[in-house]
Amino acid sequence: MKKVFLAIFLLFINFTFSQIRINGNVKSEANIPLEYVNIGIKNKNIGTISDEKGNFSITIDNTRINELLTFSYLGFEEKNLKIEELIKLKIQEIILKEKTTVLEEVLIISTKATELKIGTKSYSSMVAGYVRANNDKNNDIREFAKKIKLKKPSILLDVNINLFNVKTDTASFRVNIYNIKNDLPNEKIITENIIVKKKVENGWNKFDLQNFNLKYNVPIFITIEYLPKKLDEEELFRYSGQLFGESITRSSSLGIWNSKSGLTMAMYVTVKQ
């Protein structure tokens, strides 16, 4: 009797903790591969991104089989597919439909506008932020957010972040702009992907935004999303910070934002207003 019970128990454990791997490719309706698509189960910290050819691979516990896998990419309609159907129908090609662009309100910037730096412009050697993405199972992102308190029409010129312990020559990032809900990033309010592949170094790293005509007149969150090159990648750099304030990050595509009080990352924007 004990042997039978043990066998049943082991079978149950194996089924409960087994995992499913889903592979596929994300394209537009024009058959163009889409790079760095955010893919995941919303607010569960289970996600990944597509590579430069649109290919993706994600490992999910089979306890999540009845949940939705979301595909999100700026300029395209969000797509939600039930994981069970993806597996059953052996769907490997995901087609995203282009979204109709809504004309934005025109903001007038004064011809006598002055440049202003908003955010945290200094750092302390006592504060260090870890940047390794949560990608031991899936090739996932790491995203850093800074609240920018705009009170009048402003155009964003650049965003800057201070890094140290840099162990790579170049890295890929995406700059995102979000509106605010419950004092956290909510929905993206830009219409195109700002993907930057740049040299990174110890000290201040600038992301030039002047070609994107980013104009706002209300508080926003600006984020820098690190796009790792490979699965289980080592920590390639850390970010500097300052004591006091608040640090807001997330470590998964479409995952939960984490807010920590007591420190803030060294990150600021230059605006013209």
Backbone hydrogen bonds, N-H to C=O, Kabsch-Sander energy under -0.5 kcal/mol:
donor,donor_aa,acceptor,acceptor_aa,energy
5,F,1,M,-2.3
6,L,2,K,-2.4
7,A,3,K,-2.2
8,I,4,V,-2.3
9,F,5,F,-2.4
10,L,6,L,-2.4
11,L,7,A,-2.0
12,F,8,I,-2.1
13,I,9,F,-2.2
14,N,10,L,-2.4
15,F,11,L,-2.1
16,T,12,F,-2.5
17,F,13,I,-2.2
18,S,14,N,-0.7
20,I,60,I,-3.6
22,I,20,I,-0.5
22,I,58,I,-2.9
23,N,21,R,-0.5
24,G,56,F,-2.1
25,N,92,Q,-2.6
26,V,54,G,-2.5
27,K,94,I,-2.9
28,S,32,I,-1.9
29,E,96,L,-0.7
31,N,28,S,-1.9
34,L,26,V,-2.4
35,E,33,P,-0.6
36,Y,50,S,-1.3
37,V,34,L,-0.5
38,N,72,S,-2.2
39,I,37,V,-0.5
39,I,48,T,-2.5
40,G,70,T,-1.9
41,I,46,I,-2.3
42,K,40,G,-0.6
43,N,254,L,-2.9
44,K,41,I,-1.7
46,I,41,I,-0.7
48,T,39,I,-2.8
49,I,139,N,-1.1
50,S,37,V,-1.2
51,D,55,N,-2.7
54,G,51,D,-2.0
56,F,24,G,-2.4
58,I,22,I,-2.3
60,I,20,I,-3.2
62,N,18,S,-2.1
64,R,61,D,-2.3
65,I,62,N,-1.3
67,E,64,R,-2.1
69,L,81,L,-3.4
70,T,40,G,-3.0
70,T,68,L,-0.6
71,F,79,K,-2.8
72,S,38,N,-2.9
72,S,70,T,-0.5
76,F,73,Y,-2.0
77,E,97,K,-3.2
79,K,71,F,-2.2
81,L,69,L,-2.3
83,I,67,E,-2.5
84,E,65,I,-1.5
86,L,82,K,-2.1
87,I,83,I,-2.0
88,K,84,E,-2.6
89,L,85,E,-2.8
90,K,87,I,-0.5
91,I,86,L,-1.6
92,Q,90,K,-0.5
94,I,25,N,-3.2
94,I,92,Q,-0.6
95,I,93,E,-0.6
96,L,27,K,-2.8
96,L,94,I,-0.5
99,K,75,G,-2.7
109,I,107,L,-0.6
113,A,110,S,-1.5
116,L,271,V,-2.6
118,I,116,L,-0.5
118,I,269,V,-2.7
120,T,267,M,-2.5
121,K,119,G,-0.7
124,S,241,G,-3.5
127,V,124,S,-1.6
129,G,239,Y,-2.6
131,V,237,F,-0.6
134,N,141,I,-0.7
134,N,251,S,-0.8
135,N,133,A,-2.2
139,N,57,S,-0.5
140,D,138,N,-1.9
142,R,226,Y,-1.3
143,E,250,R,-2.9
144,F,224,I,-2.3
145,A,248,I,-2.7
146,K,222,I,-2.3
148,I,220,I,-3.2
149,K,147,K,-0.6
150,L,148,I,-1.6
154,S,216,Y,-2.5
155,I,272,K,-2.1
156,L,214,L,-2.8
157,L,270,T,-3.2
158,D,270,T,-1.2
159,V,207,F,-1.8
160,N,268,Y,-3.1
161,I,205,N,-1.9
162,N,266,A,-2.1
163,L,161,I,-0.6
163,L,203,G,-2.6
164,F,238,R,-2.5
167,K,236,L,-3.3
171,A,198,K,-2.1
172,S,227,L,-0.5
173,F,196,V,-2.7
174,R,225,E,-1.9
175,V,194,I,-2.5
176,N,174,R,-0.5
176,N,223,T,-2.0
178,Y,221,F,-2.9
179,N,187,E,-2.4
181,K,184,L,-2.3
184,L,181,K,-1.5
186,N,179,N,-2.3
189,I,177,I,-2.5
194,I,175,V,-0.6
195,I,193,N,-0.8
196,V,173,F,-3.0
196,V,194,I,-0.5
198,K,171,A,-2.2
198,K,196,V,-0.6
200,V,169,D,-2.1
203,G,163,L,-3.4
205,N,161,I,-2.4
207,F,159,V,-2.6
208,D,206,K,-0.6
209,L,157,L,-2.8
210,Q,157,L,-0.7
212,F,209,L,-1.8
213,N,210,Q,-0.6
215,K,213,N,-0.9
216,Y,154,S,-2.3
220,I,148,I,-2.0
221,F,178,Y,-2.2
222,I,146,K,-2.4
223,T,176,N,-2.7
224,I,144,F,-2.1
225,E,174,R,-3.2
225,E,223,T,-0.5
226,Y,142,R,-3.5
226,Y,224,I,-0.6
227,L,172,S,-2.6
232,D,135,N,-3.0
233,E,230,K,-0.7
236,L,234,E,-0.6
238,R,164,F,-2.5
239,Y,129,G,-1.7
240,S,162,N,-2.8
241,G,124,S,-0.6
241,G,127,V,-0.7
242,Q,264,T,-3.2
244,F,262,G,-2.9
247,S,260,K,-2.8
248,I,145,A,-0.7
249,T,258,N,-2.1
250,R,143,E,-1.8
255,G,252,S,-2.2
258,N,249,T,-3.6
260,K,247,S,-2.7
262,G,245,G,-2.2
264,T,242,Q,-2.6
266,A,240,S,-2.7
267,M,265,M,-1.4
268,Y,160,N,-1.9
269,V,118,I,-2.7
270,T,158,D,-2.2
271,V,116,L,-2.9
271,V,269,V,-0.5
272,K,155,I,-2.1
273,Q,114,T,-2.4
